[in-house]
């Protein structure tokens, strides 16, 4: 392996003096790089890095990839320390020369590499991730959607610092709520883009669109994995008992503090601590200070947990109508649909579920709910046994649509529901006996839809 050379000094040649050679070196190294021949690519890339200041920002990514591969090949080797230093220099140089080119993403990758290669203290890495959050906050207009892997790193380090008595449990709860909010907002943004790209099943993707769909699927999956990792890490300490103790001690001093009430309400909601007196106090105080959609959602959650579905429906409706993002509106319409379902108001439940689906057509939970509404009405609709059992054909249509969900648990539930309704729907013998093969049947009562009976 060749000795490393570091960036040229002011006395050395500049990119202006080497423009033609820069183009040549870029072409040579990139051909080697594409073939994963890093040994031959690296010297050419290093010359480009040292002498050509106006190179495409992507070449910093490719260079970092090669450097990481060299470190991984021989982590304790004689060149490892030099490679690590060069890796940090690559991040610094890119940020210096291209400060507006995704700085949050760059610093996030730097933080990951600092932890991976044991460079810097936990406090330094956490401080860097806080910069990433400030730069990449998906809640801020025009902010980048933050990399879930970076948030996973951040919370892992924070939990280590909690165990080392550096952070208090209150600080950990604050971090958890902040990261959960970021993950949720990022997940919503990614899901909306994914749904917009995939809603038309007949669409022919360009190669670029196809890559983007695959990338979005991976990003959404990473987001869900990191959410699960966070839950696993905080579960031992974030019990309702502990949350009630910590937040209860702070309530009197913060009962008019809108930000504290918002975070505390979300934290208790996330852990489903709806039955505690503290949750009731916080939810009502939050709604009193600011009767917004999230506050209404908090009261609705509390009412739902106490089986007061009428009150839950009232506040879920207010939350849905006042939600600031499409994803929040869809979720609250689904909760409204579940509240109506619990009250036996099937038509209203379907209407609310359809409102959710109008926003997010791939919301599998909503399709499942409508399917169950239909299946549970099989004995109520129809004038004979065939018509009653044929209601399951309508349910099957809904269950099959739920298979488009990105949530594997919803897909699994949909498959089980398909198996159940398939067993209850008219079989070939009954279809033959009633002479209904291939015909269209009107389903009456509250459902008011038509189904196509399978041909024999």
JOURUR-V96631 format. One line per field, one symbol per residue. phi: phi as a letter, one per 40 degrees, with the letter a starting at -180 (. if undefined). psi: psi as a letter, one per 40 degrees, with the letter a starting at -180 (. if undefined). burial: I if it has 24 or more other C-alpha atoms within 12 Angstrom, else O. A space follows every 10 residues. Layout:
# JOURUR-V96631
phi->???
psi->???
burial->???
This chain:
# JOURUR-V96631
phi->.cccbbdccc cccbcccbdc cdcccccccc cccccgcccc ccdccccdcc bbcbccdccc cccccccccc cccadbcccd ccccccdccc cccccccbcb cfcccccccc cccccdbfbg cdcccccccc cccccbdccc dgcccccccc cccdcccccc ccccgcbccc cccccdcccd cccccccccc cccccccbcc ccccccdccc cccccccccc ccdcccdccc ccccdcbccd cccccccccb cdcbcbcdcc cccccccccd cfccccdccc ccccccccca cccccccccc ccccccgccc cdcdcccccc cbccbdcccc cccccccccc dccgcccccc cccccccccb cbcdcccccc dcccccbdcc bhcacccccc dcccccdccc cccccccccc cccccccccc cccccdcccc dcccgbdgcb bcccfccfab bccdcc
psi->hiiihiiiid eiiiddefdd dddddddddd ddddefgddd dddddddddd egefihdddd dddddddddd dddgdeided dddddddddd dddddddgde gfdddddddd ddddddefhi iddddddddd dddddeheeh heiihihddd dddddddddd dddeediidd dddddddddd dddddddddd dddddddedh eehhiidddd dddddddddd dddddddddd dddedddfid ddddddddde ddeeeehddd dddddddddd effdeidddd dddddddddg gadddddddd dddddefgdd dddddddddd deieiddddd dddddddddd ddeegddddd dddddddddg eegddddddd dddddeedee hieiddddde dddddddddd deeeiehddd dddddddddd ddddihaddd dddefeheih hhhbaedgii ihhii.
burial->OOOIOOOOOO OOOOOOOOOO OIOOIIOIII OOIOOOOIOO IIIIIIIIII IIIIIOIOII IIIIIIIIOI IOOOOOOOOI OIIIIIIIII IOIIOOOOOO OIIIIIIIII IIIIIOIOOO OIOOIIOIII IIIIIIIIIO OOOIIIIIII IIIIIIIIIO OIOOOOOOII OIIIIIIIII IIIIIIIIII IIIIIOIIIO OOOOOOOOOO OOIOOIIOII IIIIOIIOII IOIIOOIIII OIIIOIIIOO IOOOIOOIOI IIIIIIIIII IOIIIIOIII IIIIIIIOOO OIIIIIIIII IIIIIOOOII IIIIIIIIII IOIOIIIIII IIIIIIIIII IOOOOIIIII IIIIIIIOII IIIIIIIIII IIIIIIIIOO IOOOOIIIII IIIIIIIIII IIIIIIOOOI IOIIIOIIOO IIOIIIIOOO IOOOOIOOOO IOIOOOIOOO IOIOOO
